[in-house]
């Protein structure tokens, strides 16, 4: 092979396979170890590292070190690094020429790879910063969220609609670009930290944004990305971001079953509004031990962090560890602590529902007093309130309406009675697990709420059924 052929091969390898392919070919061609060494950090045989240090100290561009039975050939690159080859003697006669020719494309490809790694780190840092803004919004820390968002751009929209876009794995970058184009750069886009196929998009709300039956942005997005599915919230303020996310997520469950692949959240009665007056004292009393908790060690989570953990777990179950960036064992330990502080059994759907309602009724830190907490009613008293019973009737009416599939109410009751576990519920109903899942999927469309995937409406359904039981309602 001529020198020209070698040079062409080196440049092709650098272009197509990068530094790793180029060094592997050199090693095979020369019959010895070939690599990049750093005078300060090492990264190769001792002789090669020693030679790189000599190159740097003497300010020369190449050198040969002779050891018994071997020779180390070095060519300086940049930043104290060198291309080195450790070869047995006698070595390939053209080794020095080949290494000298390789040094130029290798230096170029190393710089390109480093630039790529810097770009990847910058993209990761921006993604994490956007995720942090979402986390701040979900926890009501609007001022800090605005400050970070302004640095990243664009500004957070106020008021806004939230879109949850579900797309194929690995397609989020492309779909995010489409969202940016379709909104003329006004959308604030973040990758969902929990579901790897989801994008969360905040779009400025306006009078023409969503009509009664159609969402132009969702329709346009599905048209250009036909594998995508889109759920859209109502028009809300940024302080209502948690509610907006739940709405968009519920709409997404409906959209999956529609031919147009997008859906707007179906408005309905809100439990928090119905229960606020009757339930605020109960919620404060229930959560008082959590909000008052002080950890023994500075590194342990305090009451507010435990509250955030409980809220994340209720919304995302075991996936909450992705949102919180903690190990599953840490998540389990925190939940056990919450259970102990509040006297709850979080394996039971009823206790999960009670905690979910209490957290929603107290969006900030607890500011009650001991006397109010002692005098607070129990959950059943809250659920007997006429406003809550009216909410429960409205919530459950669709299960008995003309559009309800056969056995809808019985299916939901069995599912709730078995702590929203498909296997036991299917056995109680005398159907297979896929059969029970199919029934619940049809009911999701009927209720326009997500049931099988979290955030789920199962807590509100349990509370609605309990309110109905307390008033001697439907017995079927």
N, C-alpha and C positions, 0 to 999 in steps of 0.2 A: 504494500500500500504506500503511495507517495505521500509526501508532506502535505500537498494540496488536498488530497483525499482526507487526511487526518484533520486538517483545519476545518474543512467543510463538515466533517462528522461532528467535531466538537461544537460548532455553532448550531447545527441541527439539534443535537442533544440538549444544549443549553436552552434552545427555544421550546422544544417539545417536552422535555422531561425535567428541566431544571437542574440545580446543582447536584442533586442526588444521582441522577442518571449520568451526568458528565463524569462525576468522580468514580462511579461504578465502572464505566467503560475504561477510564484511565487505569484503574486497578487491574482490570482484566488484561488490558493491552500491555502493561508493563510487568505484570506478574508479581506484584507486591502490594503493600498497604499504601493507599493514596487517600488524602483527606485534607481538610482545612483545620489548622491549629491556631490557637490564640496564645500569644506570649504570656498573657496575664492569667487566662482561665484554663489553659491546657486544652484537652480535647483530643489527644492522640498519644502515640508512643513517646516515651521519655526523650528519645533522641530528637524527634521532630519538635517537641515543645522547647527543648533546649536550643535547637537551631533557630526557631522563631524568635526567641528572646535575643539571640546573637544578632539576627538581622535588625531587630529594633534598636538594640544598643549601638550597633556600628553604623546604622543608617545606610545599609547596603540593600540592593534589590534582590540578590540571589546568593546562594551559598551551597557548598557541599560539605557534609560532615562524614568522615570515614570512621567506622567502627570495625572491630574484627569480624569479617565475614559479611558486612553490609555497608551500604552507603545511604545517607539521607540527603536528598536533593530538595532545596527550598527556593520558592519564588515569592517575593513579598506581594501582598494584596493591598489592603488598607486597614486602618484601625488596629495595627499591631498583629494582624493575622497573616498567615502564609499558606500557600499551597505546598504541601509536603508529600514526598514519596519515599518510603523506606524499602529499599530493594537489596536483594542478595547480590553479592559480587561474584562474577562479573555481571553487570546489569545490562539492560537493553541499550544498544549503542546510541539510539536516538532519544533516550529518555529525557535528557536535558532540553533538547529542542521541542519535544512534544509538550513537556510541562510549561515551557515558556510560551508556546502557542496557546495552551489551555488557560493560562493565567488571565488573559484579557476577557474572553467570554465568561469565565467563571466569576471574575470580579463584577461584571455587569449583571449577571443573573443573581448573584448574591445580593446586590443592591436592590434589584427588583423584588426579590423575595422578602427582603426586610421591609421595603415600602408596603408590600402587600400585607405583611403581618401588622405593621403600624395602622394600616387602613382597617384591618379586621378588629384590632383593639379599639380603635376610635368608634367603629360601628357598634361594637359590643358595649362600650361605655355609653354611647347615646341610647342604645336600647335599654340598658339598665336605668339610665336617668329617666327615660320616658315611663318605664315601669314604676319607678319611685314616685313620679307625679301621679300616676293612677292610684298608687297605694295611699298617697296623701289625700287625694280626692275622696277615696272611699272611707277615710278616717276623719273627714271634715276639716282638714288642715289646708284651707283654701289659700291663705296668704303665701305659704311656702310653695305650694303647688304652682301658683301664678309666677312666682319668682323664677323657679327652675324652668317652667314652660316658656317664659319670655326669652330665656337664654337659648333655648333649643329652637323655638319657633315652630309653627305660628302661635299666636296667643290662644289661650283656652277660650272657646266660644261661650258666650253668656247672653241669652239662654241657649240651650243646645238640645239636639237629639243624639242619642247614642245608638250606634249600629254595632251589632256583633256579626262579623262576617266569618263564615265557616268555609274553608277551602281545602284543597288537597294538601297533604304533607309536602313541605318544601316549596309551596307556591305563595307563601305569605309576602315575600318581598315583591313579587310581581303584582299581587292583588293590592298591596299597599301603594305601589306606584300608580295603579289605576285609580284608586280612591283619591290620591292627590291630584291627578289630572282631572277627574270628573268634578272635583270641588274647587278647581282653580287654586289649589294650594291652601285653602282655608280650613281643611280638615286637620284635626289633631289625632294622630294615628299611633297606636301602641300595640305591640304584640302581647297577646294574653299570656301572663306568666303561668297559667294553670293548664290551659288546653292548647296543645301545640298546633292545632289546625285553626285557631281563632285569631282574628284581628279585632281590636276594639277601636272604634272610630267615633270621635266627637265632632259633630257638624253644626255650624251655626243654624239655629232655628229661624224660620221666617214664614210669612203668610203663605208662600207658595211651596214650601218645602215638602209638605205631605198633605194630600187631599184626603177625603174621607175614605177612599178605597184604593188609593194608589200612592206609591212613593217613587218619584222620578229617579232619585239617586240609586235606590235599591234595584229598580228595574234596569237602569243603565248598566249597573255593575254586573248583574246577572247576565245581561246581554253580551257583554264583552268577556266575561269570565263564567261561562255556562256551568262549570263544575262547582260554583260557589252557591251558598245559601245565606240569606241575610235576614236578621231580625232587627226590628226598629222600635225604639222606645217612643213614648210621648214627648211633648215639648216640656222640658224641665230646667230648673236652675242648676248650676254646678253643685250647690250644696246638697242637691238631691241625687248626686251621682250613684250612690248605692241602689236607690230605687230605679234609676234609669237603666242600670246594668241588669237588674232583675227583669225589668220589663222587656228589654231587648232579648235577653236570654229566653224568656218564655215565648216571645214572638218567633224566635229561631226554631223552637220545637214545633210550632205550627207550620212554619215555612217548609220544613223538611217533607211534609206530607202534601204540599201544594205543587201544582204543575208550574206555577210561575216562580217558585223557589225563593220568594220573599214574602214577609208578612209584617204588619204593623201590630203593636201591642193592642189587644182588645181591652178597652177601658172597663173597669168594673169597680165595685166597692172596695175601699181600702181598709184593712183591719186596723192599722195603726190609728187612722182617723176615728174609726168607730170606737176603739178601746181606749183612746188616750185619756179621757177624763176619768173613766172608771178604773183604768189600769195603771196610771202613773205611780200611785203610791205603792201598789203591789210590786211593780217592777223595781222601784227603788229599794224596797225592803228585801226582795230576793237577791239583788245584786250588791247590796251593801257590804257583805263580807269580802266580795271580790274587789270592790273599789277601795276598801279600807286596807287591803292586804299589803304588808310591807315585807319584802323578802329578807331572809337572814343574811344573805351574802350580796354584795353589790352586783356581782355578775349574774345573779338569778333574776328571772322576770318579775316585774312588779304587777300591781293590779291592772293597770291599763294595758300592759303587754299581754297578760292572761286574757283580758277581755277581747283584745284583737285576735288572739289565737282561737278563742271559742267561736267568735264570729266567723273567722275564716273556715274553721272546721265545719260549722253548721252549713255554710254555703258550698263548700267543696269537698267535704269528707276527707279522705286520706290525701287527696291532691293538695290540701292546704299547705303541706310542707313545701311544695314548689313556690307558692305565693310567699310564704314566710321565710323561705330559704333556711329551713332547719331540717335535721334528720328526723326520720319517722319515730325513732325512739324518744327524741326530745318532744315531738308533738304528743306522743302518748303520755309522757310524764307530765306535761303541762295540763292535759285534759284530766288526768287523775287528780291533779291538784285542784282544778276548777270544781270537779265533782265533790271533793272533800270540803272545799270552802262553802259550796252552795247546798250541799246535801242532796245532790241529784245523781241519778243513774243515767248516764248519757248513752247507754245501750238501749234505753227505752225511748220510743218515739214520742211519748207524752212528755217526758222530761226535756227532750230536744226541742219540742214545740214551745214549751213554757219558756225555756232559755232564749229561743229565737225571738219570741214576742217581747220579752223583757228587754233584750238588747235593742230592739227597734223602738221601744217606747222611751228609752233613755239614750239618745244618740251621743250625748256628751258624758263627761265624768259625773258621777253621782253627787248631787248637792243637797240631798235631803237631810233630815235630822233624825236622831234616834227615836223621838216620840212619834214622828210620822211613820217611821218604819215599823214600830211595834203595833200601831193601830191599823196598819194596812190590811186590806181584805185578802183572801186567798184567790187563787186563779179561778175556781168555780164561781165565786161571787162576781168576778169580772165578766166571766162568760155569760152570766145570767142578766147582765145589763141589757135593757131593751135595744140599745143601739147596736150591741154586739150580736144579739139574737137576730135582729133584722139583717145585719151583715151576713150571718151564717145562712139564713134562708136564701138570700140572693146568691151566695157562693155555691150552694148546693142545688139550686133550682134546675140548673142545666142537666143534672144527672137524672132527673125524672121528666124532662121535657120531651117534646115530640121528636127531637133530633137525636135523643140519647140512644146509643146502641143497647140491645137487650142485656139486662143484667149489669148495667153500668154502676148503679149504686151498690149492688152486692159485691161487685169486683173491688170497688174502692174501699168499702168497709172491711173486706177480708184483708186487703193489702195493708190498710192502716192498723188493723187489729194485730197483725204479725210484724209490727215495727218496720213497715215498708220493705220487707224482705220478700223477694219474688218466689223463692223456693217454698217456704212455708205457706205463703198465700196461695200459690198454685195448688198445693196439696189440699188445702182447705176447700178450694173451689172445685177440686176434682178435674183439673186440666193440667196440661204440661206447662213447664216454665216458659217455652216460646209462646204457648197459647196465652198465658197470663200477660206476657210482655206485649203481645199484639193487642190484647184488650186495652191495656193501659195506654198504648200508643194512640189508639182511636179516641180514648177519653182525653188525652192531651189536646187533640185537635178540637174536641167538643168544648173543653174548658178554656182553651187558648192559654194554657199554662204548661210548663215543663214539669213532668212527674218523675221520670226515670233518670234524668241526668241533673246533677246539681249545678246551680241553685234550683231547688225543686219546690213546688207548691205543697209538698206533703205536710209541712208544719201547719199551714193555714187550713188545709183540709182536715187535719186531725182536730184542730181547735174548733172548726165549724161543726164537725160531727159531735164533739163533746158539748158544745153549746146547744145543739139540737137535742141531745140526750137529756140535758139538764132541764129543758123546758118541755119534756115529754113529746118531742117531735116525731119525725118519721121512724117507724119501727121495722121497716122492711130490711 
